[in-house]
Amino acid sequence: HTSGDRGKGVTPKQEGVRSLLEAVTAPPDKLPPWMTEEDLDYYVKMYEISGFRGGINWYRNIPTLHSDTPELDHAKITQPAIFVQGSRDIVEHMVSRESQIENFEDLRSVHVLDGIGHWVQVEATEELNKICLDFLAEFV
């Protein structure tokens, strides 16, 4: 499923994870512009070897992430930072943008890229590069 595409009738934050699962079940009509047939073939070959083991193991490990680093509970990012997210990022189903933004002490700007899903770096490469370079220019 392409990042950010929702199933018909699914709206953001509708029943949290349940809506996320519903959103990622419908196959896309065509590949997104940032993915080629060769890319898809590669992912299919890798999936045939190991399935979704890596992704599933990451999610299984979430409780351990928190228990191994209790000192990071409620910690804030103190360095100057920017926040960039696609307007169609399906992570919004689980964690709101507002709750993520609260984790920064020196947030310089928030950018929500219209029509972009979860993989901002591949879906809007040039726009993201410009945002990052403009941010870094503040320090040069």
PyMOL commands that set and color helices and strands:
alter all, ss='L'
color gray80, all
select helices_A, chain A and resi 16-23+37-50+53-60+62-68+70-72+90-93+97-101+120-123+125-137
alter helices_A, ss='H'
color red, helices_A
select strands_A, chain A and resi 81-86+107-113
alter strands_A, ss='S'
color yellow, strands_A
deselect
rebuild
show_as cartoon
